[in-house]
Amino acid sequence: MPPPGQALDDLKHPPRVLLVDDDEVNLLLTAAALRERGFDVTETNNGSQALDELSSHAPDVVVLDALMPGLDGFETCSLLRATPGFESLPVLMLTGLDDEASINRAYQAGATDFFVKSSQWSLLEGRLRYLLRSSRTRQELERSKAKLARAQDLARMGSFEWRRGVAHGFQISAEGLRVFGRGPQDRLDFVGVMRMVPVDDRHVFLRVLRDVIARNSVLITDLPLTLPDGRQRVVHIEAEPEFNEQGAVNGYTGILQDVTDRRQAEDRIRQLAHFDALTGLPNRRQLIWRVERAIESARRGGHEVGLLLIDLDRFKVINDTLGHAAGDELLVEVGCRLRSCVRHSDQIMEGMLEGGMSNRSHRGLEAVGRLGGDEFVALLPEVTDERDAERVAQRVLDALREPIFVGGQECFVTASVGIALYPRDGQTMADLLRNSDVAMYAVKSQGRNASAVYSPQLAGHGKQKLELESALHKALERNEIVLHYQPKIDVRGARMVGAEALMRWQRGNTLVPPADFIPLAEETGLIVPLSEWALKEAARQAKLWSLQFGFSDSIAVNLPSRLFERTDLVEHIHQCVSAYGVPHRSIQLEITENNLMKDLQNVIPSLHRLNEVGVEISIDDFGTGYSSLAYLTTLPISEVKVDRTFVRDLGITPQSSAVVTAIIALARALGLRVIAEGVETLRQMEVLHRLGCSLMQGFLFSRPLPADELERWIAQTVLPRKAPWITQADASVDLARGQR
């Protein structure tokens, strides 16, 4: 059995994953996705079982949910790290939390990396394979270091001695000569050794050596050398003084060892720990350290620090289209461009922050790093004001506008840049990163490819949206979602021929407009349970109206296209109408033209099944999308709704009348009903009536009303025929008859 954490390329079997998640659904979905991608998955649903599983099953990587009842992910990770043999096992913390505190806690618990929960399984696969590769590299380096340490214990690589006041008193053993690239027969004195040492290091070593001899102390140092064949080596030297019978120092004896491989391994491990393996830029951990040091320096010097969060726009499209190899190539090029447009000096930066150089000495020394994915950070250790940061952000945007060739294809990439300043926008790295993230997402929402400076107003908008989203999750269980109904009117017969059910959110004493929560529901996926509830509620209302005043028409419910992906949609609607004993035709489904055409191939089978059981389909916002006439001739639809944008200018511009006339003619030719929505004036009604459209809905007749108010409206308006639009409609009918 291979040791824990053995990497993918070393394995003769699929990489073994221990998946720990208390959410059975997430556990099932994640396990299935990983198995499809070639992983051998063992599943557990709590931390205790996971620790027990380690004794009998040696995984190559552990995917650990952060939040679990009982022993949570952080505690499980800490206990795992304390278990002998699993100190270096890659652990990916799987969490729904993306705040800085949770990320830091994951690292403190010993997690190798973290991944925010999502259904993007390809990203999870890539992260796991990267951890496995990194684990293999780390193990190789640690094995090399261990072998070198064992060699030091078992056999010293060479020895030397120096005798004070003796000619040719500096002697090196044959093994020591090999360290310096010489043969056993060669002679090498102290001057010859010093000639191999670079001048600057030689001066430092001689000062240390004089001090050691003056104090009769022990010498322990590493000395860089250039061997006769040009190789660069590092030799470790340890020497102790020797005393004569009178107690005076008469020389030194010591050992020397070529530690070049160990130093390179240590440098490589340090590189892996603090720098991104793909781009070579500082990683998240190193960035945190650098920003904290810059803040400390700014606090002492009384100046500002700028932090730019740079997120590539639509990077996923390139990954999905050209592949992850092309995406990696693009990230490397973006990293190079960012370093070129943001002045960068890692060594001076680190020396300045460690040594506390003067305030003005580090002006212009910035650092670029990669947070992960397609997110980069530019650290500006000293800025005069936000305009300095904005100028750097503009250089970034300008640099990215040039085309990038990846995968043999020319690509264009843009970025959204959020800017935060210390101390104005935060006192810590977490504050600056969070607020720059708020500014960056403000740029995303306004069209991308720009920069924005953080302001409290931006945070307020984000907080308000987050609060609204949280409240919306609970709105259904609190019975805050209600349906309002807008009647559909046949102006020829002056009667209601149906109604459209429209969702409203009664949040306390406030009625939240649909424009504020419907897009949010679609973005979060809550639109699906909301729409399912609307179907049941519409069926219940149809039954009540049937008993109260003989309502036998249909109630239209707007459905998102993703609901048509449900294989049991027909069964769900059947359950809704059967529960209240109403026919299937009591429910009419409205789907917008754009949503219909967006996923047409998946929608068509559901439309046919619904039509077969008697459920009518209406196309909403007709004329605003990109429907194909060929599809319209085959789709099982019963009705088209003329969008309000065409109704608005009826009687004002001839173009609107021409478009509506064409839609009516097309619908008649296809045998479809036509209903105009958004009718608000008598003029619009008259023109529609004259053009041959007698089915309408809009504010002219009634606003969307709660069910009880609509019942009163029917009793007061439609039945007594008192509404002014009824009189006008009758006059229009009479006029039309007279003209014939």
N, C-alpha and C positions, 0 to 999 in steps of 0.2 A: 504494500500500500504506500503510495507516495506521501511525503510529509504534508501537513496542512499548508495550504496556500500555494502549492506547486502550480506553476503557471500553465497556460493553455498549450503553448508550443511543446512543453515537456511531456504532456500527457498522452497516453495511448487510449484514452477513453474520453467521452464528453466531459467538459468541465463540470464539477459537482457544485451545486448551489444549495446552501441551507437557507430556506426562505421562512422568515418568522413574521407573522402578521395576525393580529387578533380578529381582523375584519375578514370574515369567511369569503365574502364576494371578492374583495381585493386579492385575497390569498389565491382564490381559484383563478381569477383573470391573469394575475401576474405569473403564476406557475404555468398556466397554459401558454402564455406568450413566450416565456423563456424556453419551454420544451420545444415549441415550434422553431426556435432559433438555435437548437442543438445543445441545450443545457440539460444536465441530469439534476432534477429538482427534488429535494426532500422538503416537505412542508411541516411546519409546526405552528401552533396558534398562540404560544405564550413563551416567555423567556425561560422559565424553568425547564420546560420540555426541550428547548433549544440547547441548553447547557447539558442536559442528559444525553441528547443526541450526539454531542461532540465526542463522547467516550466510545461510541460504536461506529460513528460515521465521520470520516475525516474530510470535510468539505474543502474545496479550493477557494471559495469565497462565501461570505455570509451576507445576506440581504436582510436587514433588521429594521422592523417598524419602530419608530421612535416612541409613539404614544400607545401603550397597552396597559390594561388593568393588571394590578399586582406588580410583578417585576417588569418595569417598562424597559424600552430599548436602551436608554442611557445606562441603567443599572446592569442590564444584561451584558452590554459591551464592556463595562468595567470589570465584571466578574470573568468574562471570557479572556480579557487581557491578563488577568491574574492567574489564569490556568496555564501551567507549564506546557510548552510546545505550541501555544497559540498566540504568542506575543506579536508575531508578524503576520498573522492571518488577515487577509484583506477583509474589511468590514465596511459595507456600504449602508449608511443610515438612510432609511426610506421614510420620508416625513412629509406631512402636509403643511408644516410650518416653515416659512421662509424668512423669519426674522433673525437678526444677527445673533441674539442671545441663544436661540436654539442651535444655530450653526456652531457657535463657540462651545456650547455645552457638549455637542456631538464630538467635536475634536478633543475636548478635555476628557471625555469618557474613553477615548482611544479609537474613535472611528477613523478609518482611512479617508473616507470622503462621504458626502451626503448627496441625496437625489430627491428633489421635490416630486411627490406623487403626481402622476399623470398617466394618460393612456398612450403616450408616445413611446411604445415599446422599443423602437429602434434606438432611441436615445439611451434607454436603460441598458440595452444590449451593448451599445458602444462603451458606456461607462464601465460595465462589468469586464469587458474584454481589455479595456485600458488598465483597470486595476490588476487583472491577471498578468498582463505584460509587465507592469511596474513591479509586481510582486516577484516575478522571475528575475528581473534585473537586480532588484534589491537583494534577493537571496544569493545571486551570483557574486555580487559585491561583498556581501557579508561572509560568504564562504572563502573568498579570496583573502579577506582580512583575517579570518580565523586561521587559515593555513599559514599566513605570514607570521601570525602571533605564535603558532606552534613551532615554526622554524626558529623563531627567536629563543624560545624556551629550550629547545633541544640542541641547537648548534649556533653559536655566535658566528656571524659572518666574517669577523676578523678582529684582530687585536693590535694594539700598539703600545709603545712605552716611550717616555722621554726622560732622560737623565740630565739633571742640571750640572753644568760645568764639565761635561764629557764630550769629546769630539765625536761627531756622528752619533750623538746621544738620542736622536729620533729614529726609532725602528718600527717598521710595520711588518706584520706577519704575512706569509704567502697568501692566506685567505683574504687578508685586508688589501693586499695589492690587487687582487682580482676585483674588489669593490671599486677600485680606482681605475679599472681598465688596463692593468699592467700584468705582466707575466711574473712567475715566481723568481726569475733571474734578474728582473729589473730592480733598479734602485730608485727610491722615491723619498726625498727629504721633505722637511716641513715647507721649505720655499716652493718646492714643486707642487705640493698640495695647494698652497695658497694661490699659485698661478692659475689653478683650475677654478678658483672661486671668483664670481663676478666682483668687480671693483667695489661697488657699494656694499655688498654683503661682506666682502673681505674686511673693509674698514670697521664695520659693526662687530664682526667676529673677533678681530684683534683687540678692540676695546674691551669686549667681554672677557677675553682670555687674560689680558693684563690685570683686570679686576679680580678674576678667579685666583691667579697666581699670587697677587698681593694679599689676598685674604686667606690663602691656603684652603679654599673651598672646593666643592664638587663642581665639575663642568658637565652640563647636560644641554645639548643644543642640536638643532638640525642645520646642516650646511648644504646649500645648493652648489652643484658642480657642473662643469662642462668637461666631459671626458675627452681624451685625445681624438676619438672617432666622431666627436661632435654631439654625442648623446647628452641630454640634460638629465641629471640625476640629483636625488636628495639623499644625503648620508646623515644618519643619526649617530651622534657621538656622546658617549658617557665616559668620564674619567674621574678618578679619585687620586688624591695626593698620597705619596709614600714617604714615610719618615725613617730617618736613620736612627742609630742607637741613642743619639743625643736628643732625639725628638724634633729635629729640624727636617724640613721638607727637602728631599733630594731628587724629586721627580714625580711624574704622574704615570699611571697605567690606566688603560681604558679599552673599551670595545667600540667598534663602529659597524654599522649595518646599512645596507642600501634599503631605504624605506620608500623608494619612489612609488612602487605599486600601492603601498598602503596609503600614501598621501593622495594619490590619484583616486583611489577608491573612496577615501573620505571626502574628497572634493566632489566626486560623482554623487555620493549619498547626499551631501549638502545641496548639490544642484537639484536632485530629485525632490528634496524636501521643500525647497524654497523657490523653485522655478518651474514654469510650465514646460512639460516635456515636448509639446508640439511646437510652440512659438519661441521658446527660450526666454520668454518674458517672466518677470516676477509673478508668482502665483498668489492666490488669495492670502495665504498665511504670511508671505513675505510683504505683501501690500499692507496688511494690517500693521505689521511691525514698522514699516516705513512711515505710514501715515501717523502712527502714534508718536514716533520720534520727531516727525516734522511738527506735530502739534506741540510737543514739549519745547522744541526750539522756538516756535512762534510765541508760546506763552512767556518764555524768558525774554524774547526780543520785542514783543509787543507788535508784531506784524500779522498779516492774514495769510491763511493757507487756502489754496483752491483745490477742489476735487471735481474732476469731470468723469461722469459715467457715460460711456460710449457703447451704445447697443446698435448692432447692425439691423437694418430694415429688411424684412422678408428673406432672411438667411435660410430659413427652412425650405423655401422654394428651390434654392440652389442645391441644397442637400438632397431633397427628394427627386430633383430632375437629373442632376449630373452625378449624384452619388456622394458618399461620405469622403471618399478620397479627394474629390474635387473640392468639397467643402473645407477639408483640412488644408488643402493647398491655398485656398482663398484666405483662410484665417492667418496663415503664415505671411502672406503678402500684405494683408491688412496690418499685422503687427509691425512689419518693416516700415510701412508708410507712416504709421503712428509715431514710431521712434524717430523718423526723419522730420516730422513736422512739429514734434514736441522735443525740445532740446533735452538731451539725456546724458547722464554721466553716473553710472551705478557706483563706481568705486569712490568718486569724490562725494557722492551723495551719502554713502555709508560712513565714510570717514568724517564728514561734516557732522552728521547726526550723532556719531559716537563720541567725537572729540570735542563737540561744542565750539566750533569755529565761530568767528565773528558774524554778526547778523548779516552784514552786507556781502560776505564772501560767497554765499550760496545763491545769489540772485541768478536766475536763468538756468538753474540745475533742476530739471524736472525728471520724473520717472513714469514710464508706461508699464502697466501690467495687465494680465488677463485674469478676470474673475472666474471665468468658466463659460463654456458654450460660446456664444457670440458677443459676450460682454467684456469690455476693456475699461481700464481706469487710467486716467492721467492725473498724476499728483503734481501740483505746483507748490513747492515748499514756501515760496514767498510771492505774494501778489500785492500790488498797491490798492486795487479795488476790483470790482467785478468786471470792469472793462478789460483788464489784463486777461482774465479767464475767458471772456467772450472772444478775444482775439485769437487765443489758442484754439478754442472750439471752432472758430471759422477756418483756421488753418487745417484742422482735422477734416471738416466737411469738404473743403476745396481739394485736399489730397485724395479723398475717396471718390471724387467725381470722375477721375480718370479711369478708363476701362481697365479691367483686370482679366488676363487670359488664364483660364483654368480649364482643365479637361479638354484642351484643344478648342475652346470656345471663348469668345469675348463676352465678358459679363460686366454689368454695371451694378455697383452696390452703393447704397447710401446709409447714413447713420442718423440716429436721434441721440442728442447729447444733453444730459442734465448737469447743471452746475450748482455746487454748494460751496459756501465759504466758511472757514473758521475765523473768528468765533461767532459770527453773526448767525449762521445756520446750524450750529451744533458744536458741542464741546468735545465730542469723541468721534472715533472712526465710525462707529455704528450710526451716530446721528448724521454725519455727513453723507454716508453711503445711503441711508434711508431717504434723506431729503433730496439728494441728487437723483435717486430713483423716482421720486415723486415728480421732479421736474422733467425727467426723461419721458415718463409716461404721459405727461401733459403734451409733450412734443408729438408723441405717437398719436394721441387722440386728435391732434390738429393737423395731421397730414404727413408727419415724418420729415426727414431730411432737413433738420433745423436744430437749433439749440435753445435752451431756456434756462434762466436762472431761477433757483428755488425762491418761492415766496410763501408766506403763511396761507395766502388765499388758495394756492395750489393744493396745499395739504388739506385745507378745509374741504375742497371739492372731492378729493380722494377719500377723506374720512366720511363725508356725507354719502358718497356712493357705497362705501363699505358698510355703513350703517343701514342704508336702504337695502343692500343685498342681504344682510343678516336678517332684517325684519321680513323681507320677502320670503325667506326660507320658512318662516313661522306663520306667514299670513294664512295659508290654507288651514292649518290645524287650529288657528284662532278664529276661523270663519270670517276673516276680513275681506276675502275676495267675494264680490257679488256680481251678478249679471244685470245690466241694463238692456232694455229692448227698444229698438227703433223700428217702427212699423214700415212695412212695404205697402204702398198704396196703388191701387188701380184707379186712376183718375177718371176713366170712362164710366166705371160702375160706382165710383165714390165709395170704395170699400177697402178694408185692409185684407191683403192676400198673403200675409206672412209677416215675419219679423226677423231682424238680425240681432243675435245675442252678442253683446259687447262687454268685455271684462272691465270691472272697475275695482279699485283697491280702497276700501274704507278703513284708512289707518287712523284710528282714534276719531277725532272730529274733522279730519282732513280727508278729502277725496283725492287720492293721488291720480294725476292725469295718466292716461295710457302711454303717452309719449315718454313718461319718466320711468315706467317700470316694465313695459312690454319689451323694449330692446334689452334691458338688463336681464329679464327672464330668458330671452333667446340666447344671450351671451353665456349665461350660467347653466342652461339646460333645464331650468325650472319651467319653461314654457310647455314641456311635455306633460308633467303632472297637472299644471293649470288647465291645459286643454282637455285632458281626460276628465277633470272635474267639471269643466264647462259642458261637456257632452251629457253627463249625468244630470246636471242641473237643468239643462234645456229640455231633456226628456221629462223630468219631473214637472216643469212649468207647462209643457204642452198638455200633460194629463190634467193639471188643475184648470187650465183654460177650457179644455174640452168639457169638463164637468160644469164650469161656471157659465159659459155662454156658447158652447158648441163649437169651439175652435177646432177646425179640421185642416188647417194649412200647416206649413212647415216653419220651424225655427232654424235659422241659419247660424252655424257656428264656424268661426275662423279656425282653421287647423294649420299648424306649421308643417312644412314638407317632411321634417324628420319623423313626425308621427306616422306618416305613410310607410315608413320603413318597418313598422311593427308588423310582424307576420300574423298577429292575432287581432289586427285592427277591426276586421269585420265581426269577429267574436265579441270584442269589447263593445262595439256599438249595439250588437244584438243583446248583450246583457243589459245595457243602459235602457233600451226601449222596452225590453221584456220585464224589467223590474217594475215599470210603471204601467205596463199594459197598453202602450201606444204603438201604432204601426211604424215601420221603418221610415216611411215617407215623412213622418213628423220631424225628422232631423235632416237638414240640408247641410252639406259641407262646403265651405268656401275656402279656396286656396288661391293665393295671389299668382298672377301670371309668371312673375319672375321665379318664385319658388317652384312652380309647376315645371318650368323648363329647366331649372337648375339640376334636377335629379329625375328627369322624365322617365328613364328606363326602369328605375325602381318604383316609380309612382304608378305607372300604367297598370300593372297587374292588380294592385289594390283598388284602383278606380273601377276596373271591370267587375271585381268581386262585389264591391259596394253597389254598383249599378244593378247587378243581378238580384240583390235582395231588396231593391226598392229605394235605396238612399240616393238622392239626387246630388249632383256635383255642380257647383257654380264657380266660374273663374272671376276672381275679384281683380279690380284695377285693370280691367281689360284695355289694351291699347297702349299701355305704358311699358310693356316688356318687349320680348323678342320672340313671340310665338311664331311657329311655322304653320302656314295654312295647311300643309300636308298632315301635320299632327292634329290640327283642329277637326279635320274630316274623319279621323279615326278615334279620337278620344270620346269616352262615354260621358259627355257633359250635357247638362240640360239648360244651363243659363249662363249668360255673360253679363257682367256689370260694367257699364260705361264709367270710366274713372271721372272723379270730380274735376280734374284739371281740364277736361274737355267741356264739361257742363258749365264751368264758371264763366266762360266768355261767350256762351250762346246768346245770340241777338246782338252781340257787340262786334265780333270778328267773323267774317265769312268762313275762315279756315276751320273754326271750331264746328260750325254747322256741317261743313263738308266731311270732317272726320266722323262726326256722330252719324251722319247719313250713311257713310260707308260701313260703319260698324253694324248699324241696323240692317242694312241690305245683306251684309255677310251673314249675320245671325239668322235672318229669315231664310236665306238660301240653304243654310245648314239645319234648319228646323229647330233653332234655339230661341228661348225667351231672352228678351233684352230688358234690363232694368237700369235706370240711370240713378246714380247716387250723388249726394251733395247738392240736391236741388234746394235752393234757398230763396229764390225770388219767383214771382208770378211770371216774369218775362221768360225765365229759363223753362218753367213748366209749359208755357204756351208754345215755345219753339219745339220742345221735345214732343208735345202732343201733335203739333203740326207735322213733324217729321215721322210720326208713326210709332213713337215710344210712349206707351200709356202706363207702364209700371215704373214707379219712382219711389225714392226715399230721400229724406233730407230735412233740414231745419224748417223748411216751409211748412211741412206737415207736423213734424214733432221731433224734438231732440230725443236722444236715448233716455228712457225713463225706467225707474224701478218697476217691477211687475205690477204692484198695486196701483201705481200712478198711471200706468198704461191702461189698466182696466177702466179707470175713471175717464181717461181720455177717450177711449172707445165709446163709452156710454154717452159722453157729452158732445163728442164731435162727429164721429162717423155715423152713428145710428140716427141722430136727429138731423143730420145734414145741415149743420149750422156754420161750418167753417167757411171762411171767405174763399179758400182755394177750391172748395166744392162748387160754389156758385160760378167761379171763374171757369172751372173745368166744364160745367154744363154749358156755359156760354160758348166756350171753344168748340164743344161738340156740335152745338146748334149751328155755329158759324161754318164748321166743316161740312155739315150736311147741306146747308144752303148753297155752298160753293159747288157741291157735287150736283 
